[in-house]
Amino acid sequence: MYCIKKVTDDLLWVGANDRRLALFEGVYSVPAGVSYNSYLLTDEKTVLFDTVDKAVRQRFLENIEEALKGRKLDYLVVQHVEPDHSAVIPELIRQHPEIKIVCSARVLQFIKQFYDFDIDSRIHLVEENNTLNTGKHTLQFIMAPMVHWPEVMMTYDSTAKILFSADAFGCFGALNGALFADEVDFAKDYMDETRRYYSNIVGKYGTQVESALDKASALNIEMICPLHGFVWRSNLNELISKYMLWSKYEPEERGVMIAYASVYGNTENAAEILACRLRDKGIKTVIYDVSVTPASEIVSAAFKWSHLVFASTTYNAGIFVTMEALINDLAAHNIQNRRVAVIENGSWAATSGGLIREILGKCEKIDFLENNVSILSGLKSAQLSDIESMAQAISKDFPAPAGVAAQNNQTVPNTTELIPIDPNAMFKLSYGLFVLTAKDGNKDNGCIINTVMQVTVTPVKITIGVNKANYTHDMILKTGKFNVSVLSEKAPFSVFQQFGFKSGKDTDKFAGSGEALRTTNGVRYVSEWTNGVISGEVKESIDCGTHTLFIAEVNQAFSLSGDASVTYQYYFDNIKPKPQPPKGNKKGFVCKICGYVHEGDTLPDDFVCPLCKHGAADFEKL
Ligand code: FEO
C-alpha cells in the first residue's frame, strides 16, 4: 500500500523511511532511522526527483504508481548517483520505459559506472543554469559538486520557488508521519542529528558547501526539499545560518568538548577533574568516552564547540585505538579553526599526546594550548595544579561573568558586591531608532528597533537585534533580507506609532505611505523622516532568547538627508508625548517607550506592553 504526502498542490513526497538500517553508509548509526526522499511534480509533464535506497524500493514503487494516477512518467531528474538515491532507477525504467533522464554529464558518467541499463537513448543532458519547462513550472539546474559527491546537482523550481537540494540540508532520522520541519520541534529534536549528518557526510567539503550556498543566495527560495529529512517551508534561515557556520568551520557554541579514551578509568578521572575546574569558571563542558559514544556523534560535537580537549591513554606505543580512530576521523572531516588541548597517559612510555598533536596539527587553524598534562598511570595530587593550569589557560578565552570572576578571585569591576542589572544603566547606552523593513512574498512589513551596529568594514557587516514577537523578525528569519531606514530628529511620533505600536500581522504598516520605494533586494524602505538606508543580507543569526541577533552583510547603503539621526534620548526628550496620568485617583504604571498606561497597584514582572511589546522593566510608576 502506498504512503505519500502532499508537499504543494502539484508536488508529492513519494519517498520512504527505513528504521531497520544498522549503519548508514556502513558507518553511521541511525537509531532513529533515516528517510529517503523522492518528489513527484505533476505538471503538464510529470517529473520525478531522484529515487530511493533499495531497502525501501517496494513502498517507493507503490507510491509512484499511486501518485501518477495512470499518467506516464516523463522525466527523472537525477541529482545524485549515490545508491541510496539511485538504486531503484533500473527497475523504474523497466516499469516506465518512456522516461527521459535529466542529468549532468558527470551524473551520466556515474550512472554508467553503477548500472548497465540503456541510458544513452533516454538522456537529456543539462549544464549549469540550463532550464527545463514542464508546463507551468520551469526547472533550473545548479551544479553543487562535492555536496556530497562530485556529480551532485541541485534543481531550482523558479515557478514554485522550491530548491531541490540533494543531500544538502538533509538530516538523519525517519520522518515519523511529519514532512515539514515546522511540524516538529526541530531545534530540540532534530538539530543535533542535522549537525551529525552535515559534519559526517559533507563536513569535509566546507568550501564547496559555501560555493553552493552562494549560488542559492541568488535565488528566491521559499521551500527546500532535501533527499533526507524534513522539507523546509518556513524559518529557512534557521538551517541556512547553521550551514553558514558549519561550512566555515565556525563553532556554534563557546564551550569545551572533552573526549577521553581510558582503559582503567585514570584518564577518565583526569578528564572529569578538568571538566569540574572548567565548570567552576562558568565554562560549558560536554564529555564523551570515545569507547562508548559513536565517533560520528563526537565529530558532530567537534563541529559545534569552540574548544576541544582530547585525553588518551597510550596503547601499543601509540594512541588508544578508539581515540586514534576518532582523531583520524576528525582530520579526515577537515576539522579546523579550533583551540585544542591534550592530556596523555602512559605507564611507561606516554606517546599519545604527541601523536594526537601530530595528526591534528596538519589540519588548518588548529591552535594548540601550550599547557599539556602528561600522566604516569594515575593522576596524583601534585598534578592537580597541571589540570588547574590547563583550565586557567582555557578560561582566558572565556571572559568570565562578573559573578563567577568574583568567586574565583579574578579581576572584576571596582565593586565589591554583585548588583542586579539596573535598567537605567542600560539606558545610558546611546541607541538610535530605526525602521526595520522586510518582504516575504507580496507582504511588506516593518517595525521599530533600536539596535543596529556596524561591526566590520571589509566586508561591511552590521548587527541588528529584533524581538521575536515582531512579525518582521519572522520574515527576516525566513528571507534573510532587510532594510534599515535611519530615523532623523524630524521624525514625528506618528512614525513610531505606525511602525512600532501595531502588528504587521493584522495591519498594513505602509498604508498611506505613497509610492513603494524599494532597494535592489526588493525590500521597501522609508524615505520620509529618515536620513539613510542600509540593505542587509543575513549571514548568521544568534538566538538570544526573546530576541534574535542577526549578523548581516551590507549590500546597499545610501544617504537621504543631512538631518541628524534621532537617538533614544532625543526621542524621549522631544518626540514622545509626555504620559498623562489617569483621571481621578487611579494608580498605574506607564510604558516609557510608548506611553501606554496600565492601571492598578502592581505590575506583574512578566507584563508585556500590549502596544510596543516592551517588558515590565520599561514601565515606571505614575
Ligand atoms: Fe544521501 Fe550522498 O547520499
Residues whose N, C-alpha, C, O or C-beta is under 5 A from the ligand:
A	BS01	FEO	E82 D84 H148 D167
